[in-house]
Amino acid sequence: MNNFKIYDDWLPGASRQELYEFIGNGYFRIARAQNGGHIGRGFQRTLVSNWSISDIIASGFFKNKLIIDWVLENNVRLFKTYVVLSTASDTYQYHTDSFTKGSYTGLYYANLDWKPEWEGETHFSDDSMQDIVKSVSFVPGRLVLFDATIPHKSSQPGPMAEGYRLTLVMKFVCKDDVDYNSAIDIQDFIIDYNIPLTEKERRAVEVVQSLTNNIPHSGTSLFNHLYNTMMLMKKYRCSEDACLAALCHSLYGTEYFNHKTIDRDQLVNLIGEKAERMVEVFCSPDRDRKIQESGNRELLYLLYANEVELSTRPGNHPEFSFFSQIKNQLK
């Protein structure tokens, strides 16, 4: 079977434990019922915990270099992430996750312990959706990545299974998929703190930290938000001016954050006139529309990085399509 990969033990033990506990604290709901109508005995139901962007980042799953390298190699976006909770009474049917070759599904078996006699395999079929042509055992810590056009289905755990079968499901879509424009480039949401700063950036960081470290912002300090936004801009390989603007992007106060921290002459002396002009635009009323209509790539990246950083905060659940809309303008 082509376009099919299995990885075992790719997360260290501590990370597996943390992810399992994170999943266990999720909110699960009944996701669907066969043939519609009322949920009850005899109807197919699936308990699912849908993940927001903040859930995806907080889980730590995509901080693993293997999965990010795979995403980049296959040039796919992340469309949906959720956890399926299976019990011995559940039933499943063969299905495909996409009609488009080049889109993929990822399954991570999240349990810490699972015996072979507890069953719960994932079955794969040919186009008939009748015969099993491949069966993958439910091995704790296993990651399965496969072409989303391959018919597949879960099998319920056996009656002797202790606890629930927990599977993290990821839907990745390629450019030809109808869902591509509503999906995100997940690699853009992982901050790399190892990127070196220029001397000018280091000096600016010291000053901005002294001004903003004790100012609250979006569940953290204003400095953390500004610094993280700058580090995202550096990851996106933006210019020094754009990165400095990101570090200072809300110091004049914005329509969403009314807190002026510095005056214009001070800011020009700190980061230069070009970067200061970017800050001025970002702090102006109706900035989102102005920046998107301007087509200015550095301002678009600044808008994107700011919203990416905010999206990782608990309780902040923006639509994936907002980020793909901006990213599509940048390509």
C-alpha positions as CSV (number, residue, x, y, z in Angstrom):
1,M,0.0,0.0,0.0
2,N,1.6,3.3,-1.1
3,N,1.7,6.6,0.8
4,F,1.5,4.8,4.1
5,K,3.9,5.2,7.0
6,I,4.1,3.9,10.6
7,Y,6.3,5.4,13.3
8,D,6.7,3.8,16.7
9,D,8.1,5.4,19.9
10,W,8.7,8.8,18.2
11,L,7.6,10.7,21.3
12,P,9.8,10.3,24.5
13,G,8.1,8.8,27.5
14,A,7.5,12.1,29.4
15,S,6.0,13.7,26.3
16,R,3.7,10.7,25.8
17,Q,2.5,11.0,29.4
18,E,1.9,14.8,29.1
19,L,-0.1,14.3,25.9
20,Y,-2.2,11.5,27.4
21,E,-3.1,13.7,30.4
22,F,-3.9,16.6,28.1
23,I,-6.2,14.5,26.0
24,G,-7.8,13.1,29.1
25,N,-8.7,16.6,30.3
26,G,-10.5,17.3,27.0
27,Y,-14.2,18.0,26.5
28,F,-15.9,15.1,24.6
29,R,-19.3,15.3,22.9
30,I,-21.4,13.0,20.6
31,A,-20.3,13.9,17.1
32,R,-22.6,12.1,14.8
33,A,-25.4,9.5,14.6
34,Q,-26.1,7.1,11.7
35,N,-29.0,8.2,9.5
36,G,-29.6,11.3,11.7
37,G,-32.5,11.4,14.1
38,H,-32.3,10.8,17.8
39,I,-29.2,9.4,19.5
40,G,-30.0,6.0,21.1
41,R,-29.4,2.3,21.1
42,G,-28.8,1.0,17.7
43,F,-27.4,4.3,16.3
44,Q,-23.8,4.9,15.5
45,R,-22.3,7.5,17.7
46,T,-18.7,8.8,18.2
47,L,-17.4,10.7,21.2
48,V,-15.1,13.4,19.9
49,S,-13.0,16.2,21.5
50,N,-12.4,18.9,18.8
51,W,-9.2,20.8,19.2
52,S,-8.7,24.6,18.7
53,I,-5.4,26.1,17.7
54,S,-4.6,26.8,21.3
55,D,-5.3,23.1,22.1
56,I,-3.0,22.0,19.2
57,I,-0.1,24.1,20.5
58,A,-0.7,23.4,24.2
59,S,-0.7,19.7,23.5
60,G,3.0,19.9,22.3
61,F,2.3,17.3,19.6
62,F,3.5,19.5,16.7
63,K,6.7,20.6,18.5
64,N,8.1,17.3,17.3
65,K,10.5,17.9,14.4
66,L,9.5,14.6,12.7
67,I,5.9,15.6,12.1
68,I,6.8,19.2,11.0
69,D,9.4,17.8,8.6
70,W,6.8,15.5,7.2
71,V,4.3,18.3,6.8
72,L,6.9,20.4,4.8
73,E,8.0,17.4,2.7
74,N,4.4,16.7,1.7
75,N,3.4,20.4,1.3
76,V,0.1,20.0,3.2
77,R,-1.9,22.1,5.6
78,L,-3.6,21.0,8.8
79,F,-7.4,21.2,8.3
80,K,-8.8,19.5,11.5
81,T,-7.6,17.9,14.7
82,Y,-9.6,16.0,17.2
83,V,-9.6,13.0,19.6
84,V,-11.9,10.0,19.2
85,L,-12.8,8.1,22.3
86,S,-13.8,4.5,21.6
87,T,-15.6,1.9,23.8
88,A,-16.5,-1.8,23.3
89,S,-20.0,-0.9,22.3
90,D,-19.1,1.4,19.5
91,T,-19.4,0.5,15.8
92,Y,-17.6,2.0,12.8
93,Q,-17.9,2.0,9.0
94,Y,-15.4,2.2,6.2
95,H,-14.9,5.7,4.9
96,T,-12.4,8.0,3.2
97,D,-11.3,11.4,4.5
98,S,-10.8,13.0,1.1
99,F,-11.4,12.5,-2.6
100,T,-8.0,14.2,-3.4
101,K,-4.8,12.3,-3.8
102,G,-2.1,14.1,-1.8
103,S,-4.2,14.8,1.2
104,Y,-3.4,12.7,4.3
105,T,-4.8,11.5,7.6
106,G,-2.7,11.0,10.7
107,L,-3.6,8.7,13.6
108,Y,-1.7,8.9,16.9
109,Y,-2.6,6.1,19.4
110,A,-2.5,8.0,22.6
111,N,-3.0,5.4,25.3
112,L,0.0,4.6,27.5
113,D,-0.8,1.0,27.9
114,W,-2.7,-1.4,25.6
115,K,-2.5,-5.2,25.4
116,P,-2.9,-7.0,22.0
117,E,-5.9,-9.0,23.2
118,W,-7.8,-5.7,23.8
119,E,-8.0,-5.4,20.0
120,G,-9.0,-1.9,18.6
121,E,-7.0,-2.2,15.4
122,T,-7.4,0.2,12.4
123,H,-8.5,-1.6,9.3
124,F,-7.8,-0.5,5.7
125,S,-9.7,-1.7,2.7
126,D,-9.6,-1.5,-1.1
127,D,-12.1,0.5,-3.0
128,S,-14.8,-2.1,-2.4
129,M,-14.9,-1.0,1.3
130,Q,-15.6,-4.7,2.1
131,D,-12.3,-6.6,2.5
132,I,-9.5,-5.8,4.9
133,V,-6.2,-5.5,3.0
134,K,-4.2,-4.1,5.9
135,S,-4.7,-3.9,9.6
136,V,-2.6,-1.8,12.0
137,S,-2.4,-2.8,15.6
138,F,-3.3,-0.3,18.3
139,V,0.2,0.1,19.7
140,P,0.6,2.9,22.3
141,G,2.6,5.8,21.0
142,R,2.3,4.7,17.4
143,L,1.8,7.3,14.6
144,V,0.2,6.3,11.3
145,L,0.2,8.6,8.3
146,F,-1.6,7.6,5.1
147,D,-3.3,8.9,2.0
148,A,-6.7,10.2,2.9
149,T,-8.3,8.5,-0.1
150,I,-7.6,5.0,1.3
151,P,-10.8,3.5,2.9
152,H,-10.4,2.8,6.5
153,K,-12.2,2.3,9.8
154,S,-11.5,1.9,13.5
155,S,-12.5,-1.3,15.3
156,Q,-13.9,-1.1,18.7
157,P,-11.9,-2.3,21.7
158,G,-12.6,-5.8,22.9
159,P,-14.8,-6.3,26.0
160,M,-11.8,-7.0,28.2
161,A,-10.1,-3.7,27.4
162,E,-9.3,-1.6,30.5
163,G,-10.2,2.0,29.8
164,Y,-11.0,3.9,26.6
165,R,-9.2,3.7,23.3
166,L,-8.0,7.2,22.5
167,T,-6.9,8.2,19.0
168,L,-5.6,11.7,18.0
169,V,-6.8,12.3,14.4
170,M,-5.3,14.9,12.1
171,K,-6.6,15.8,8.7
172,F,-4.0,17.2,6.3
173,V,-5.0,18.7,2.9
174,C,-3.0,19.4,-0.2
175,K,-3.4,22.5,-2.5
176,D,-5.8,20.6,-4.8
177,D,-8.2,19.8,-1.9
178,V,-11.4,21.9,-1.5
179,D,-10.6,22.4,2.1
180,Y,-7.1,23.9,1.5
181,N,-8.2,27.5,1.8
182,S,-9.7,26.8,5.2
183,A,-6.6,25.1,6.7
184,I,-3.4,26.3,8.4
185,D,0.3,26.0,7.9
186,I,0.9,24.4,11.4
187,Q,4.7,25.0,11.2
188,D,4.0,28.7,11.3
189,F,2.6,28.4,14.9
190,I,5.7,26.8,16.5
191,I,8.1,29.4,17.8
192,D,11.8,28.8,17.4
193,Y,13.6,30.6,20.3
194,N,17.0,29.5,19.0
195,I,17.1,32.0,16.1
196,P,19.9,34.5,16.8
197,L,19.1,38.2,17.2
198,T,21.0,41.0,15.7
199,E,22.7,43.5,18.0
200,K,20.1,46.1,17.3
201,E,17.3,43.6,18.1
202,R,19.0,42.6,21.3
203,R,19.3,46.3,22.5
204,A,15.6,46.8,21.5
205,V,14.5,43.7,23.4
206,E,16.2,45.0,26.6
207,V,14.4,48.4,26.4
208,V,11.0,46.9,25.5
209,Q,11.3,44.4,28.3
210,S,11.9,47.1,30.8
211,L,8.9,49.0,29.6
212,T,6.4,46.1,29.3
213,N,7.3,43.2,31.4
214,N,4.8,44.1,34.1
215,I,1.9,45.0,31.8
216,P,-0.7,42.2,31.5
217,H,-1.8,41.2,28.0
218,S,-3.9,38.2,26.8
219,G,-3.2,36.0,29.7
220,T,0.5,36.8,29.9
221,S,2.7,39.9,29.9
222,L,2.8,42.4,27.1
223,F,6.5,41.7,26.7
224,N,6.0,38.0,26.2
225,H,3.4,38.7,23.5
226,L,5.7,41.3,21.8
227,Y,8.8,39.1,22.0
228,N,7.0,36.0,20.7
229,T,5.6,38.0,17.8
230,M,9.1,39.1,16.9
231,M,10.4,35.6,17.1
232,L,7.7,34.4,14.7
233,M,8.7,37.2,12.3
234,K,12.3,36.0,12.5
235,K,11.1,32.4,11.8
236,Y,9.2,33.8,8.7
237,R,12.6,35.3,7.6
238,C,11.3,38.9,7.6
239,S,13.7,41.9,7.5
240,E,15.3,43.4,10.6
241,D,13.0,46.4,10.3
242,A,9.9,44.2,10.2
243,C,11.1,42.2,13.2
244,L,11.8,45.3,15.2
245,A,8.3,46.6,14.3
246,A,6.9,43.3,15.6
247,L,8.7,43.7,18.9
248,C,7.1,47.1,19.3
249,H,3.9,46.7,17.3
250,S,1.4,47.7,20.0
251,L,3.5,50.2,22.1
252,Y,1.4,53.1,20.8
253,G,-1.8,51.3,21.9
254,T,-4.3,49.8,19.4
255,E,-8.0,49.7,19.0
256,Y,-7.9,46.3,20.8
257,F,-5.3,47.2,23.4
258,N,-5.5,50.9,24.7
259,H,-2.2,51.3,26.4
260,K,0.4,53.7,25.1
261,T,3.9,52.9,26.4
262,I,6.3,55.1,24.4
263,D,6.3,58.3,22.4
264,R,7.3,58.6,18.7
265,D,10.8,60.2,19.2
266,Q,11.8,57.4,21.6
267,L,10.6,54.7,19.3
268,V,12.4,56.2,16.2
269,N,15.6,56.3,18.2
270,L,15.1,52.7,19.3
271,I,14.1,51.0,16.0
272,G,14.5,53.5,13.2
273,E,12.0,55.4,11.0
274,K,11.0,52.5,8.7
275,A,10.1,50.2,11.5
276,E,8.3,53.0,13.4
277,R,6.1,53.7,10.4
278,M,5.0,50.0,10.5
279,V,4.2,50.3,14.1
280,E,2.1,53.5,13.4
281,V,0.1,51.7,10.8
282,F,-0.4,48.7,13.0
283,C,-1.7,50.9,15.8
284,S,-4.1,52.8,13.6
285,P,-7.9,52.3,13.6
286,D,-9.3,49.6,11.3
287,R,-5.8,48.2,10.9
288,D,-6.8,44.7,9.8
289,R,-8.7,45.9,6.7
290,K,-6.0,48.6,5.9
291,I,-3.2,46.1,6.0
292,Q,-5.0,43.4,4.0
293,E,-6.0,45.9,1.4
294,S,-2.5,47.4,1.2
295,G,-0.8,44.2,0.0
296,N,2.3,45.2,1.9
297,R,4.1,41.9,2.6
298,E,5.9,42.9,5.8
299,L,2.7,44.4,7.3
300,L,0.8,41.3,6.3
301,Y,3.4,39.2,8.0
302,L,3.1,41.4,11.1
303,L,-0.7,41.0,11.2
304,Y,-0.3,37.3,10.6
305,A,2.4,36.8,13.3
306,N,0.4,38.9,15.9
307,E,-2.7,36.8,15.4
308,V,-0.8,33.5,15.3
309,E,0.7,34.4,18.7
310,L,-2.7,35.4,20.2
311,S,-4.3,32.2,18.8
312,T,-2.1,30.0,21.1
313,R,-3.7,31.5,24.2
314,P,-6.2,29.3,26.1
315,G,-9.7,30.3,25.3
316,N,-8.8,32.0,22.1
317,H,-10.5,30.0,19.2
318,P,-10.1,31.8,15.9
319,E,-11.2,30.1,12.7
320,F,-8.5,28.4,10.7
321,S,-9.7,30.2,7.6
322,F,-8.6,33.6,8.9
323,F,-4.9,32.5,8.9
324,S,-5.1,30.7,5.5
325,Q,-6.7,33.9,4.0
326,I,-3.7,36.0,5.0
327,K,-1.2,33.3,4.1
328,N,-2.7,33.0,0.7
329,Q,-2.0,36.7,0.1
330,L,1.6,36.1,1.0
331,K,2.2,33.4,-1.5
